[in-house]
Structures are given as C-alpha cells and as structure tokens.
Amino acid sequence: MSALTPQSDMPTPTTDKITQAAMETIYLCKFRVSMDGEWLCLRELDDISLTPDPEPTHEDPNYLMANERMNLMNMAKLSIKGLIESALNLGRTLDSDYAPLQQFFVVMEHCLKHGLKAKKTFLGQNKSFWGPLELVEKLVPEAAEITASVKDLPGLKTPVGRGRAWLRLALMQKKLSEYMKALINRKDLLSEFYEPNALMMEEEGAIIAGLLVGLNVIDANFCMKGEDLDSQVGVIDFSMYLKDGNSTKGSEGDGQITAILDQKNYVEELNRHLRQDMINFFFIIYATVNNLQAKVDALEKSNTKLTEEVGVIENHLLIITLQEEMERVKEESSYILESNRKVDNRQITADGHALTEARKQLKEETQLRLDVEKELEVQIGMRQEMELAMKMLEKDVCEKQDALVALRQQLDDLRALKHELSFKLQSSDMGVKQKSELNSRLEEKTNQMAATIKQLEQSEKDLVKQAKTLNSAANKLIQKHH
C-alpha cells in the first residue's frame, strides 16, 4: 500500500484531510503511518515529512521534540482510556494476549525511549530504557522485588526484554503510576539517560504518570516464562483508535456513560470490600491484643502466687525437716530406754559399763534434741525478726521516698528563688553600674566647671591687671596733658 503522502502535484480535499489528520494525531518521533492489510501501523523511519510539499522542510529541533512529546502524550491518553474501558466491559483478569494491553505496553515503550541518550558499546551505539527503570528500586524500596524477579528470569537476554518484563510486573503489582512518579521527580538522575527535552524530562511525562493511576482498577496476570520479550517489534496499531465521528457519536456517548458507571460501581464495590476487610482486620487485632493482655495479667498473677507458694513451701520443708529430726531423736531415745528396761539384773551387773555408756548416750541424745528444739525456736524467732525488719525497712523506704520528694520540691523552690535572686542581683548590678556611670559623668562635669572657674578667675585677674595698667597709663597721659 502507498504511504499517506500524496502522489499527485495538485492536492485534493481527501489528501489534505489525511495530511492534516496525520500531522495532528498520528505523527510521532521519527515515525510514519503506512497501510498493512486492514491495519494502520506505525513504523520507524529516520527522516519523513507529512506535508504535501515535494521537498522536506527543515524545522527547529526543539519544536519537533515538543511536537513528538505532545503526540506521544495523546497516544498514551488514547491507549490508557481504551484499555480501561475495554477491561471494565470485559469484566475479567487480563492476560498477555489481550490486544489493548499489548498496545499500551508498546506506547509506554515509545514514551520511555523518547530522547534516550545513545551509549557506546563494543557492538556500537545502544539505546535501552532498562537503565532508568533500574533506578526505581533506589527510590522506592518496594520495587526491589520486581527488579530482582526480572533479573532472575531465565529467558531474558537483552535490556529491552528486561524493561518490558519490568513494565508488566509493575502493572500486575498496581504500582506502575507510583514508580513512574518517583522516577520523574528525580530529574537529576534521569539526566544521565535522557536528553534535556525528552518526554521523561518535561511536563508530559508527569501527565502520563498521573494518567497511569487509572490502571489500578485493572487486574492483570502475565506468564513471563513462555513469552519472548526480547524479539518483539514495537509497532503501534491505530485501527482501534480511529472511528467515524458521524456514525458513532451516540453509541460512543452511551459507551462512555456505561463505562463510567461500570467503573464507578467497580470502585465502590472495591472500596466496600476494602473497608470491610480493614474493619475485620482491626477487630482481629483488637481481640488479639485483649487476649494477649489478659494472658499477661494471668501470667503476672500466677507468677506472684507461685513466688508466695515457693516461700511457704520452703518454710514448711524446713519445719518438716526439723520435726523429722526430733522424731528420730525421740525414737532413738525411746529405743534406748526400752532396751534398758529389758536388760536383766545380771546383765546390769555384768554390763555396768555398757549401761553407763548407754546412759551417757541417752543424755547426749536428749541434749541434742533440746539443742535442735532451741535451734528451731531460734530459727522461728529469726524469721519473725526478719519479717518485722522487712516491714520496718519498707516503712523506712516509704518515708525516705516522701522525704526525697519533699527535698526535691524544696530544691526546685530554691532553684526558683536562686533564679529570682540572680535576676534581681543582675538588675541591681545594672542600677549600680548606671549610677556609677552617672557619678563619673557628674565628677567630670564638676572638674570641667572647676577648670572653667579657674580660667575665669585667671582671666579676671588679667582683666584687673589690664585695668590697672590702663588707669596708670591714663593718669600719666592726664599729667602730661596738664
């Protein structure tokens, strides 16, 4: 098929309309529109002019870049709008075979490639938008998981493929808008990869990042392992964006209203589910906290009871041990007495020495039992004294704490009084200083007045001498005159 450039010398109304429409909506950075079957395709070309003039015109590069940015922004608007409307009408999770979704990624790829600086490698110059996307993990920590997943995919061999996989994972995570905003806000980092008048460095990039927020209502699921992202050709299909305005105005308006209502209902339902999930989550947290608090209280109570029981059991075991010792001594003494009673008188005479030893042993055992009883009484007394001493110590600690609080209060009062006295002392020092300065000034003035008086007295004496001299001279003149 022929290109959109007219073949005849005289432009016709049809060619004028086509040329004007191409210049307004289709012309992008170094692309031309050609016919391929029933589709309008966007193909790369280094040099092209869409005007009907036979020779291309040389325009300002800044103007061309601005025009390219505007057209890319318009294409992004059309792609995002069409994707949201078709996805809401479809009502299911999108996959990689969905045509509007494929076109959205192609448009995003062209936006990210606009104004890229060429990097020199061993194989020549290379332009890849994977470098800027790698910066996102430094700006947003949540993006580190996506970057690691992209690097771990076995089928990706080129930076372009990794960049395409990153865009798909970010859309699945519903964080594409957030990541793009974070990247666009750091112009100082992007300047390493983009020209100053690139789309990512200008206002159009921020607008596209804001438009990407609407894609958060879309659910997408991609399988990266079986998809060849390295060798795909980024060609934009315009057939889904070009419509007959006269025949589709009514249906387009109805479709827009239906899409808006569906989107509104979807967002309301999503908000309702989120609100219910949040309420359930907070209830679960509240119940868990209450259960944990109750368990902590029960454990504290049981710990206190166990401590008290351990103290009681230790005392009880000590008493039982002493009682068992006393019973053993009593049994041994009774056994010795019983054995002594059964001894025959003959045996007593024959074994007098043994009887004496037995009596001595009985006395020792009796003394031992008395000693044990005394020790038991001493232990009980010591325990009572320890309890009394503990109570007195607790009382003394409470009194000392009260005294410490009172002393701290007095210390605070003394500090306030010290501050007030220091302020008054500073004020009085300032007053004394001012008075001393005034006194020194008065003394200086007094000295000046005394010096002035001395000068006046000296001048008066001089005047008197001059008067006397004049009188004498006058007298002499009068005498001479007579």
ABEGO torsion letter per residue (X at the ends): XBBABBABABBBAAAAAAAAAAAAAABBBGBBBBBBEABBBBBBBABBBABABABBBBBBAAAAAAAAAAAAAAAAAAAAAAAAAAAAAAGBBBBAABAAAAAAAAAAAAAAABGBBBBBBAAEBBBBAAAAAAAAAAABAAAAAAAAAAAABAABABAAAAAAAAAAAAAAAGAAAAAAAAAAABAAAAAAABBAABAAABAAAAAAAAAAAAAAABBBBBBAAABBAAABBBBBBAAAABBBAAAAAAAAAAAAAAAAAAAAAAAAAAAAAAAAAAAAAAAAAAAAAAAAAAAAAAAAAAAAAAAAAAAAAAAAAAAAAAAAAAAAAAAAAAAAAAAAAABBAAAAAAAAAAAAAAAAAAAAAAAAAAAAAAAAAAAAAAAAAAAAAAAAAAAAAAAAAAAAAAAAAAAAAAAAAAAAAAAAAAAAAAAAAAAAAAAAAAAAAAAAAAAAAAAAAAAAAAAAAAAAAAAAAAAAAAAAAX
